[in-house]
Amino acid sequence: MSKSKRQFNRRHLSFIAFVAIYVGVIIVFSCLNENFLVARNFLTILKHVSVTGIAALGLTFVVAVGHTDVSFYLNACFSAMYMSWLISKGFGAFPAILLGLIGAAVFGIASGVAVGVARLPDIIITIAIGSIAFGCAYIFSDGMKIYTNFKTSGISFLNDGAVLGIPTPVFFMIILYIAGFIVLEKTRVGVAFYSTGSNKTAAWYSGINVRLTIVFAFIICILMSAFAGMINTASKGNGEVKTALTFMMPCYTAVFIGKAMFRRPCMIGTFLGAFLVQMISNGINLNSIPYYIGDIVTSCMLITALLISTLNQEDAGNRPGGKKKAGIPERGVAQ
């Protein structure tokens, strides 16, 4: 076998493997339950995947710039409770959502500045900022659920409504993924995100404002997770502090499945990853399998995706002209 054919096989092996997993999941759950492979169930999967999908969309930007955010789901709890509190005080759905997103953006800016400008360790600082946000979420109701004005505010439209015949969560997910795809794949901004994640020093010498790019990545991540938390809150019909605590594992799994499939974090990959995770969760629920089995499967998928992504990155670095490991600019270099 020629060298070019061996490289082709390595490059496409991960994609083929995940396609096989997709097919395998569909076959297994279809055999276990005849209701799995029906249009109504797949519409249910799409509606449920919108929450994970939107939050994972934002996380894709942080991973694209080569960083990690472990606060996004905690910030989503804060913004959802802030929105719920505003609704209980008589605010309409739209202003409550808008102010909730602004509140979330504050924490996104804080994380972005701490990581991108102050160059503090991303995992540690986002744990701290996320803990602050989660603590603030308790302030609005002392940890109690908020029901006041939920039925009359119109917030239920976020989950139960429809736009052009499409369920509202699915509609928003489609619009956001199209916008995310255009930004990452078709604009200079997308080049800046990918270049920053590939090699910060080279990106800076190319004229990219590395610090600002990282700040924007964290803001986008927090805004998307906050919006996903609001949709989840609308589906429950009340404000709950812990509404988004389950976001982290499926979101990271979705992003890294996409990265393993396409050799870099991207919108198409993240959506396919999120859909796969939700499809497995749906199949487990349909067959009355204990929920913790789903957690085990999702975690194993994340480990596998991480391993494949690492092998892909090493393979890219070893090829002639391949990308090397991202360099870290000295203080005062990256602008």
C-alpha positions as CSV (number, residue, x, y, z in Angstrom):
1,M,0.0,0.0,0.0
2,S,1.4,3.4,-0.9
3,K,2.1,6.1,1.6
4,S,-0.7,8.3,0.3
5,K,-3.2,5.5,0.7
6,R,-2.1,4.8,4.2
7,Q,-2.5,8.5,5.1
8,F,-6.0,8.5,3.5
9,N,-7.0,5.5,5.6
10,R,-5.8,7.1,8.8
11,R,-7.6,10.3,8.0
12,H,-10.9,8.7,7.3
13,L,-10.8,5.8,9.8
14,S,-12.3,7.9,12.7
15,F,-15.1,9.2,10.5
16,I,-16.0,5.7,9.3
17,A,-15.8,4.4,12.8
18,F,-18.4,6.9,14.1
19,V,-20.6,6.3,11.1
20,A,-20.5,2.7,12.0
21,I,-21.5,3.6,15.6
22,Y,-24.4,5.6,14.3
23,V,-25.7,2.7,12.2
24,G,-25.1,0.3,15.1
25,V,-27.0,2.4,17.6
26,I,-30.0,2.7,15.2
27,I,-30.0,-1.0,14.5
28,V,-29.7,-2.1,18.2
29,F,-32.4,0.3,19.5
30,S,-34.7,-0.5,16.5
31,C,-34.5,-4.2,17.4
32,L,-35.1,-3.5,21.0
33,N,-38.1,-1.2,20.5
34,E,-40.2,-0.8,17.4
35,N,-41.1,2.8,18.3
36,F,-37.5,3.9,18.0
37,L,-37.3,4.2,14.3
38,V,-40.4,6.2,13.7
39,A,-40.8,9.9,12.6
40,R,-42.4,11.0,15.8
41,N,-39.6,9.7,17.9
42,F,-37.0,11.3,15.8
43,L,-38.8,14.6,16.1
44,T,-38.7,14.1,19.8
45,I,-34.9,13.5,19.6
46,L,-34.5,16.6,17.6
47,K,-36.4,18.7,20.1
48,H,-34.4,17.3,23.0
49,V,-31.1,17.6,21.2
50,S,-31.7,21.3,20.7
51,V,-30.8,22.0,24.3
52,T,-27.5,20.0,24.3
53,G,-26.8,21.1,20.7
54,I,-27.1,24.8,21.4
55,A,-24.9,24.6,24.5
56,A,-22.4,22.4,22.6
57,L,-22.3,24.9,19.8
58,G,-21.0,27.6,22.1
59,L,-18.5,25.2,23.6
60,T,-17.2,24.5,20.1
61,F,-15.8,28.0,19.9
62,V,-13.8,27.6,23.1
63,V,-12.4,24.3,22.0
64,A,-11.6,25.8,18.6
65,V,-9.3,28.4,20.3
66,G,-7.5,25.6,22.2
67,H,-9.1,26.2,25.6
68,T,-11.5,24.6,28.1
69,D,-14.5,26.0,29.9
70,V,-15.9,24.0,32.8
71,S,-18.2,26.9,33.9
72,F,-20.7,27.1,31.1
73,Y,-23.3,24.8,32.6
74,L,-23.0,26.6,36.0
75,N,-23.5,30.0,34.2
76,A,-26.5,28.5,32.5
77,C,-28.0,27.8,35.9
78,F,-27.5,31.4,36.9
79,S,-29.0,32.9,33.7
80,A,-32.0,30.6,33.9
81,M,-32.7,31.6,37.5
82,Y,-32.1,35.3,36.7
83,M,-34.6,35.0,33.9
84,S,-37.1,33.2,36.1
85,W,-36.8,35.8,38.8
86,L,-37.4,38.6,36.4
87,I,-40.5,36.8,35.1
88,S,-41.7,36.5,38.7
89,K,-41.3,40.3,39.1
90,G,-43.6,40.9,36.1
91,F,-41.2,41.1,33.2
92,G,-42.3,39.7,29.9
93,A,-40.6,36.8,28.3
94,F,-38.5,38.7,25.8
95,P,-37.0,41.3,28.2
96,A,-36.4,38.5,30.8
97,I,-34.5,36.5,28.2
98,L,-32.5,39.5,27.0
99,L,-31.5,40.6,30.5
100,G,-30.7,37.0,31.4
101,L,-28.3,36.7,28.5
102,I,-26.7,40.1,29.4
103,G,-26.2,38.7,33.0
104,A,-24.6,35.6,31.5
105,A,-22.4,37.7,29.2
106,V,-20.8,39.3,32.3
107,F,-19.4,36.0,33.4
108,G,-18.4,35.1,29.9
109,I,-16.4,38.4,29.7
110,A,-14.8,37.6,33.1
111,S,-13.7,34.2,31.9
112,G,-12.5,35.4,28.6
113,V,-10.4,38.2,30.1
114,A,-9.0,36.0,32.8
115,V,-7.9,33.4,30.2
116,G,-7.2,35.5,27.2
117,V,-5.7,38.6,28.7
118,A,-4.5,37.7,32.2
119,R,-3.5,34.2,30.9
120,L,-4.7,32.4,34.0
121,P,-5.2,28.6,33.7
122,D,-8.5,28.1,32.0
123,I,-9.7,25.1,34.0
124,I,-9.0,26.6,37.4
125,I,-10.4,30.1,36.6
126,T,-13.5,28.8,35.0
127,I,-14.2,26.5,38.0
128,A,-13.9,29.6,40.2
129,I,-16.1,31.8,38.0
130,G,-18.6,29.1,37.5
131,S,-18.9,28.5,41.2
132,I,-19.5,32.2,41.7
133,A,-22.3,32.1,39.1
134,F,-23.9,29.0,40.6
135,G,-23.8,30.6,44.0
136,C,-25.4,33.7,42.7
137,A,-28.2,31.6,41.2
138,Y,-29.3,30.7,44.7
139,I,-29.7,34.4,45.6
140,F,-32.9,34.8,43.6
141,S,-35.0,32.4,45.6
142,D,-32.8,30.8,48.2
143,G,-32.7,27.7,46.1
144,M,-36.4,27.3,45.9
145,K,-38.2,26.8,42.6
146,I,-39.8,29.8,41.0
147,Y,-43.3,29.3,39.5
148,T,-44.8,32.9,39.7
149,N,-46.0,34.2,36.3
150,F,-44.6,31.3,34.3
151,K,-47.9,30.4,32.7
152,T,-48.8,33.9,31.8
153,S,-45.5,35.3,30.8
154,G,-45.3,33.5,27.4
155,I,-41.9,31.9,28.2
156,S,-43.4,28.5,27.4
157,F,-43.2,29.5,23.8
158,L,-39.4,28.8,24.0
159,N,-40.2,25.1,24.3
160,D,-43.8,24.5,23.3
161,G,-44.2,27.0,20.4
162,A,-43.5,26.6,16.7
163,V,-42.0,28.8,14.0
164,L,-43.0,27.9,10.4
165,G,-44.3,24.6,11.7
166,I,-40.9,23.8,13.3
167,P,-40.8,23.4,17.1
168,T,-39.2,26.5,18.6
169,P,-36.1,24.9,20.1
170,V,-35.4,23.1,16.9
171,F,-35.9,26.3,14.9
172,F,-33.5,28.2,17.1
173,M,-30.9,25.4,16.9
174,I,-31.1,25.4,13.1
175,I,-30.6,29.1,12.9
176,L,-27.8,29.2,15.4
177,Y,-25.9,26.3,13.7
178,I,-26.2,27.9,10.3
179,A,-24.9,31.2,11.7
180,G,-22.1,29.3,13.5
181,F,-21.2,27.4,10.4
182,I,-20.9,30.6,8.4
183,V,-18.8,32.3,11.0
184,L,-16.4,29.4,11.5
185,E,-16.1,28.2,7.9
186,K,-16.8,31.2,5.7
187,T,-15.4,34.3,7.4
188,R,-12.1,35.7,8.6
189,V,-13.4,35.5,12.2
190,G,-13.5,31.7,11.8
191,V,-9.9,31.7,10.5
192,A,-9.0,33.7,13.6
193,F,-10.6,31.1,15.9
194,Y,-8.9,28.1,14.2
195,S,-5.6,29.9,13.9
196,T,-5.6,30.8,17.6
197,G,-6.3,27.2,18.5
198,S,-3.7,25.8,16.2
199,N,-0.8,28.1,17.2
200,K,-1.2,31.3,19.1
201,T,2.2,32.7,18.3
202,A,1.8,32.1,14.5
203,A,-1.7,33.6,14.8
204,W,-0.4,36.8,16.4
205,Y,2.3,37.2,13.8
206,S,-0.4,36.8,11.1
207,G,-2.1,39.9,12.5
208,I,-4.8,38.2,14.6
209,N,-5.8,39.7,17.9
210,V,-5.4,36.5,19.9
211,R,-6.5,37.9,23.2
212,L,-9.7,39.3,21.8
213,T,-10.5,36.1,19.9
214,I,-10.3,34.1,23.1
215,V,-12.5,36.6,24.9
216,F,-15.1,36.3,22.2
217,A,-14.9,32.5,22.2
218,F,-15.8,32.4,26.0
219,I,-18.6,35.0,25.5
220,I,-20.2,33.0,22.7
221,C,-19.9,29.8,24.8
222,I,-21.6,31.3,27.9
223,L,-24.4,33.0,25.8
224,M,-25.2,29.8,24.0
225,S,-25.3,27.7,27.2
226,A,-27.4,30.4,28.9
227,F,-29.9,30.3,26.1
228,A,-30.0,26.5,26.3
229,G,-30.6,26.7,30.0
230,M,-33.5,29.1,29.4
231,I,-35.1,26.6,26.9
232,N,-34.7,23.8,29.4
233,T,-36.3,26.0,32.1
234,A,-39.2,26.8,29.8
235,S,-39.7,23.0,29.2
236,K,-40.0,22.4,33.0
237,G,-42.4,25.3,33.6
238,N,-40.5,26.7,36.5
239,G,-37.2,28.2,37.5
240,E,-34.8,25.7,39.1
241,V,-31.3,26.3,40.3
242,K,-30.0,22.9,39.0
243,T,-31.6,23.2,35.6
244,A,-28.4,22.9,33.6
245,L,-26.2,20.7,35.8
246,T,-26.4,17.9,33.4
247,F,-25.0,19.9,30.4
248,M,-21.3,19.3,30.8
249,M,-20.7,15.7,29.9
250,P,-23.0,15.5,26.8
251,C,-21.8,18.8,25.5
252,Y,-18.1,17.9,25.7
253,T,-18.9,14.5,24.2
254,A,-20.7,16.1,21.3
255,V,-17.8,18.6,20.6
256,F,-15.1,15.9,20.8
257,I,-17.0,13.4,18.7
258,G,-17.2,16.1,16.0
259,K,-13.5,16.9,16.4
260,A,-12.6,13.2,16.1
261,M,-14.8,12.8,13.0
262,F,-13.6,15.9,11.2
263,R,-10.2,16.3,12.8
264,R,-11.1,19.8,14.2
265,P,-14.0,21.2,16.2
266,C,-16.8,22.3,13.7
267,M,-20.5,22.9,13.6
268,I,-21.4,19.8,11.5
269,G,-19.3,17.6,13.8
270,T,-20.8,19.0,17.0
271,F,-24.3,18.6,15.7
272,L,-23.7,15.0,14.7
273,G,-22.1,14.4,18.1
274,A,-25.0,15.9,20.0
275,F,-27.5,14.0,17.9
276,L,-25.7,10.7,18.6
277,V,-25.6,11.4,22.3
278,Q,-29.3,12.2,22.4
279,M,-30.2,9.3,20.2
280,I,-28.5,6.9,22.7
281,S,-30.2,8.7,25.6
282,N,-33.6,8.4,23.9
283,G,-33.0,4.7,23.2
284,I,-32.1,4.0,26.8
285,N,-35.3,5.8,28.0
286,L,-37.5,4.0,25.5
287,N,-36.3,0.6,26.7
288,S,-36.5,1.5,30.4
289,I,-32.7,1.0,30.9
290,P,-31.4,2.6,34.1
291,Y,-30.4,6.2,33.4
292,Y,-26.9,5.7,34.8
293,I,-26.1,3.4,31.9
294,G,-26.5,6.4,29.6
295,D,-23.9,8.3,31.7
296,I,-21.5,5.4,31.5
297,V,-21.9,5.1,27.7
298,T,-21.6,8.9,27.2
299,S,-18.4,9.0,29.3
300,C,-16.9,6.1,27.4
301,M,-17.7,7.9,24.1
302,L,-16.0,11.0,25.4
303,I,-12.9,9.1,26.3
304,T,-12.8,7.4,22.9
305,A,-13.3,10.7,21.1
306,L,-10.5,12.3,23.1
307,L,-8.2,9.4,22.3
308,I,-9.0,9.6,18.5
309,S,-8.6,13.4,18.5
310,T,-5.2,13.1,20.2
311,L,-4.1,10.5,17.7
312,N,-5.3,12.7,14.8
313,Q,-3.4,15.7,16.1
314,E,-0.2,13.7,16.5
315,D,-0.6,12.3,13.0
316,A,-1.1,15.8,11.6
317,G,2.0,17.0,13.4
318,N,4.1,14.1,12.1
319,R,3.2,14.6,8.5
320,P,5.5,16.9,6.4
321,G,4.1,20.4,6.5
322,G,1.6,19.2,9.2
323,K,0.5,21.4,12.1
324,K,2.7,21.4,15.2
325,K,1.6,21.7,18.7
326,A,0.2,25.1,19.5
327,G,2.8,27.4,20.9
328,I,2.1,29.8,23.8
329,P,3.2,33.4,23.3
330,E,5.2,35.0,26.0
331,R,3.5,37.6,28.1
332,G,3.2,40.9,26.2
333,V,3.4,39.2,22.8
334,A,-0.1,38.2,22.0
335,Q,-2.4,41.2,21.5
